[in-house]
């Protein structure tokens, strides 16, 4: 399960780099493709917030039940909630822009970099604090139980997979061209 979560983090990092590049261009007054930005945020909402984060919370509940500590669990849950609110706010702004409603460029610039920074800080917390604690406490044979507990939340990644799904097709093409 940890390998899957780390794999997801690598993919999220790729998308955060694209968002950072879009932020840089926007801040420099250059035009950007708002559809790509929207698709990235939509991906984060549909996959990260509805599959990746719930998997982490299931694993963390197992960890908490084993060690009896709520501190990490509460911070993880709080960060997941903040990320959800930040992505919803950013998506609302993007939808206004894509509907040709005037939105302050500075608002989008600030929302975009705040979102990227929040995501990066969150992944750093997980990779340096949370995942090592799970690795230390959860025994190899217990990971099978954790996998069974997570089964209901396991969803194929709709962007970084080999399926022929049309979902996120424009974003997939953009990433292919960016390589």
Secondary structure, DSSP 8 states (H G I E B T S, - for coil): -HHHHHHHHHHHHHHHHHHHHHHHHHHTT----HHHHHHHHHHIIIIIIIIIHHHHHHHHHHHHHHH---HHHHHHHHHHHHHHHHHHHHHHHHHHHHTT----HHHHHHHHHHHHHHHHHHHHHIIIIIHHHHHHHS-TTHHHHHHHHHGGG----SSSSS----TTHHHHHHHHHH-
